[in-house]
Amino acid sequence: MTLFGAKEMGQDQTKQQIEKGLNLYQSNQTEKALQVWMRVLEKTTGPAGRFRVLSCLITAHSEMGRYKDMLKDYEKALFFPCKAAELVNDYGKGWSLKYRAMSQYHMAVAYRKLGRLADAMESCEESMKIALQHGDRPLQALCLLCFADIHRSRKDVQTAFPRYDSSMSIMTEIGNRLGQIQVLLGVAKCWMIQKELDKALESTEKAQELAEGLGNKLGLLKLHCLCESIYRSKGRQRELRSHVVRFHECVEEMELYCGLCGESIGERNNQLQALPCSHFFHLK
């Protein structure tokens, strides 16, 4: 068996180093985990080992992008899935369509939030094409949700509504309640564009019921922010104040505030920086 520092790694060493990376990743030592996995990828020739470590790398980058998207650092939310797509192109040609689809979907989400709607549509179409080829229902539901969000960003709510309906149908079928919350919030935003505020509230009430049932703090955070906008438009100050209070309670519970400037994280698009201990602060 070859040594770790030698030109190639043996099967047992590959497995050990992949597990080492997983342990680091699970303990929030993300950069160290990525470094370990990249060394494995460069020094392993076995297809099974390369496939497993590549899947770790791409999944980690996609999750990191999704996390940054939730915290509204859209530049980093785009950087990580782009890196995942780059890994697929460099190392996984011909046998990594699942991971190509995953990275393209996360790129689409970030592109949309940056206002690059044509790029978002192109990435989402690529992801949906692969999802349909492989019968990947969960990814199809996410792509339909992304398509709907893109059309909503274009103020084309008549095209968005049926996409939301199709996404909700699959989300319900596969039991993805977090996805259902996202759909309902998207639908509520469409009703707001059409000035149908009572219908928007109906959607937020359904979303709140699901979020509270799951204990989904991030979903509740987004919901209170949206309800604040709805009640402000309706001129109902008591309900408005109630949702402002609950929004800040969620921020406190999740510790989503910058330790330097004291402002909340995830309320608007801001570039973030992470310390090795995984605490975030505003880059500014």
C-alpha positions in Angstrom: 0.0 0.0 0.0 1.3 3.5 -0.8 1.8 6.2 1.8 -0.4 9.3 1.9 2.4 11.5 0.8 3.2 9.2 -2.2 1.9 9.6 -5.7 -1.2 7.6 -5.3 -3.4 6.5 -2.4 -4.7 3.0 -1.7 -8.3 2.1 -1.3 -8.2 1.9 2.6 -6.3 5.2 2.8 -8.9 6.8 0.5 -11.7 5.6 2.7 -9.9 6.8 5.9 -9.2 10.3 4.5 -12.8 10.7 3.2 -14.1 9.8 6.7 -11.6 12.3 8.2 -13.0 15.0 5.9 -16.6 14.1 6.9 -15.7 14.4 10.6 -14.1 17.8 10.0 -17.1 18.9 8.0 -19.6 17.8 10.6 -17.7 19.7 13.3 -17.9 22.9 11.1 -14.3 22.9 10.1 -15.4 23.3 6.5 -12.1 24.6 4.9 -10.0 21.8 6.5 -12.5 19.2 5.2 -12.4 20.6 1.7 -8.6 20.6 1.8 -8.5 16.9 2.8 -11.0 15.9 0.1 -9.1 17.8 -2.6 -5.9 15.9 -1.7 -7.8 12.6 -1.9 -9.2 13.6 -5.3 -5.8 14.4 -6.6 -4.1 11.3 -5.3 -6.8 8.6 -5.9 -7.2 6.8 -9.2 -9.9 4.3 -8.2 -13.3 5.2 -9.7 -15.2 4.3 -6.6 -13.0 6.5 -4.3 -13.0 9.4 -6.8 -16.8 9.2 -7.2 -17.3 9.3 -3.4 -14.9 12.1 -2.6 -16.2 14.1 -5.6 -19.8 13.7 -4.2 -18.6 15.0 -0.8 -16.9 18.0 -2.4 -19.9 18.9 -4.6 -22.5 18.4 -1.9 -20.5 20.5 0.6 -20.1 23.3 -1.9 -23.8 23.2 -2.8 -24.9 23.2 0.9 -22.5 26.1 1.6 -24.1 28.0 -1.3 -27.6 27.3 0.0 -26.6 28.4 3.5 -25.1 31.7 2.2 -28.3 32.2 0.2 -30.4 31.8 3.3 -28.2 34.4 5.1 -28.5 36.7 2.0 -24.9 36.9 0.9 -25.8 36.3 -2.7 -22.3 36.7 -4.1 -21.0 33.8 -2.0 -24.3 31.9 -2.6 -23.3 31.9 -6.3 -19.6 31.3 -5.8 -20.0 27.9 -4.1 -22.3 26.2 -6.6 -20.1 27.6 -9.4 -17.2 25.9 -7.7 -19.2 22.7 -7.5 -20.0 22.9 -11.3 -16.3 23.5 -12.0 -15.4 20.3 -10.0 -18.0 18.3 -12.1 -16.4 19.6 -15.3 -12.8 18.9 -14.2 -13.2 15.5 -12.6 -16.7 14.1 -13.2 -17.4 14.2 -16.9 -19.7 11.4 -18.1 -20.7 10.0 -14.7 -21.8 12.9 -12.5 -25.1 14.1 -14.0 -26.7 14.1 -10.6 -24.1 16.5 -9.2 -24.2 18.7 -12.3 -27.9 19.1 -11.9 -27.5 19.9 -8.2 -24.9 22.6 -8.8 -26.9 24.1 -11.7 -30.0 24.4 -9.5 -28.2 26.2 -6.7 -26.6 28.5 -9.3 -30.0 29.3 -10.7 -31.3 30.3 -7.2 -28.3 32.6 -6.6 -28.5 34.1 -10.1 -32.2 35.0 -9.6 -31.5 36.7 -6.3 -28.7 38.7 -7.9 -31.2 39.8 -10.6 -29.4 37.8 -13.4 -32.7 36.3 -14.6 -31.5 35.1 -18.0 -28.6 33.2 -16.3 -31.0 31.9 -13.7 -33.3 30.5 -16.4 -30.5 28.9 -18.3 -29.1 27.1 -15.2 -32.5 26.0 -14.0 -33.4 24.6 -17.5 -30.1 22.6 -17.4 -31.0 21.2 -14.0 -34.6 20.4 -14.9 -33.5 18.6 -18.1 -31.3 16.2 -16.1 -34.0 15.8 -13.3 -36.5 14.8 -16.0 -34.1 12.4 -17.6 -33.5 10.6 -14.3 -37.0 10.8 -12.8 -35.6 12.9 -9.9 -38.9 14.1 -8.5 -37.5 16.2 -5.5 -35.2 18.1 -7.9 -38.1 18.6 -10.4 -40.1 20.2 -7.6 -37.3 22.5 -6.7 -36.7 23.5 -10.3 -40.4 24.3 -10.8 -40.2 26.4 -7.7 -37.2 28.2 -9.1 -38.9 28.7 -12.4 -41.9 30.2 -10.6 -39.6 32.5 -8.6 -37.9 33.7 -11.8 -41.2 34.5 -13.4 -42.3 36.3 -10.3 -39.1 38.4 -10.4 -40.1 39.4 -13.9 -43.5 40.4 -12.5 -45.1 37.7 -14.7 -47.3 36.2 -12.0 -49.7 34.6 -14.5 -46.9 32.3 -15.6 -45.6 31.9 -12.1 -48.8 30.6 -10.5 -49.0 27.4 -12.5 -45.3 26.7 -11.8 -46.0 27.1 -8.1 -49.0 24.8 -8.4 -46.9 22.1 -10.1 -44.2 22.4 -7.6 -46.6 22.2 -4.6 -48.2 19.1 -6.1 -44.8 17.3 -6.2 -43.7 18.7 -2.8 -46.9 17.3 -1.3 -46.5 14.0 -3.0 -42.9 13.5 -1.7 -43.7 15.0 1.7 -41.3 18.0 1.4 -42.9 20.3 3.9 -40.0 22.8 3.9 -40.5 23.0 0.1 -44.2 23.6 0.6 -43.4 26.6 2.9 -41.2 28.1 0.2 -44.0 27.6 -2.4 -46.6 29.3 -0.2 -44.3 32.3 0.5 -43.7 32.6 -3.2 -47.4 32.5 -3.9 -48.0 35.1 -1.2 -45.5 37.4 -2.9 -47.3 37.0 -6.2 -50.6 38.0 -4.6 -48.8 41.1 -3.2 -47.7 42.1 -6.7 -51.4 41.9 -7.7 -52.4 43.9 -4.6 -54.5 40.9 -3.4 -53.4 41.3 0.2 -56.1 39.1 1.8 -55.1 36.2 -0.5 -51.4 36.9 0.3 -52.3 36.5 4.0 -54.1 33.2 3.4 -50.9 31.8 1.9 -48.8 33.1 4.8 -51.2 31.6 7.3 -50.8 28.1 5.7 -47.0 28.6 5.6 -47.0 29.6 9.3 -48.9 26.5 10.3 -46.4 24.3 8.4 -43.4 26.2 9.8 -44.6 26.1 13.4 -45.3 22.3 13.0 -41.7 21.7 11.8 -40.2 24.2 14.2 -38.7 25.9 11.2 -37.2 29.1 12.6 -35.8 30.3 9.3 -39.2 29.8 7.6 -40.8 31.8 10.4 -38.2 34.5 10.1 -39.1 35.0 6.4 -42.8 34.7 7.1 -42.8 37.5 9.8 -40.8 39.7 7.4 -43.3 39.1 4.6 -46.3 39.6 7.0 -44.8 42.9 8.2 -44.9 44.2 4.5 -48.4 43.0 4.0 -49.8 44.6 7.2 -47.8 47.8 6.5 -49.6 48.0 3.1 -53.0 47.4 4.8 -52.2 50.0 7.4 -52.9 47.6 10.3 -50.3 48.8 12.9 -51.1 46.4 15.7 -50.5 43.3 13.5 -47.5 45.0 11.9 -45.9 45.6 15.3 -46.6 42.0 16.3 -44.7 40.6 13.4 -41.8 43.0 13.8 -41.5 41.8 17.4 -41.7 38.1 16.4 -39.1 38.7 13.6 -36.6 40.0 16.1 -37.4 37.2 18.5 -36.4 34.7 15.7 -33.2 36.7 15.0 -32.3 36.5 18.7 -33.2 32.7 19.0 -31.1 31.9 15.9 -28.3 34.4 16.8 -28.6 35.9 13.4 -27.0 39.2 14.2 -23.6 40.7 13.6 -21.4 40.7 16.7 -19.6 43.9 15.4 -22.4 46.2 14.1 -25.3 44.6 15.9 -27.5 44.5 12.8 -29.5 41.4 11.9 -28.2 39.0 9.4 -30.5 37.7 6.7 -32.8 40.7 6.5 -31.2 42.1 3.3 -28.4 41.3 0.8 -25.1 41.8 2.6 -21.7 40.3 2.1 -20.6 38.1 5.1 -17.4 36.8 6.5 -17.0 33.7 8.7 -14.5 33.1 11.5 -12.9 29.7 12.0 -15.3 29.2 14.9 -18.2 29.5 12.4 -19.5 32.9 13.7 -20.6 35.3 11.0 -20.2 39.0 10.8 -20.9 41.7 8.1 -17.9 42.1 5.8 -18.3 45.9 5.9 
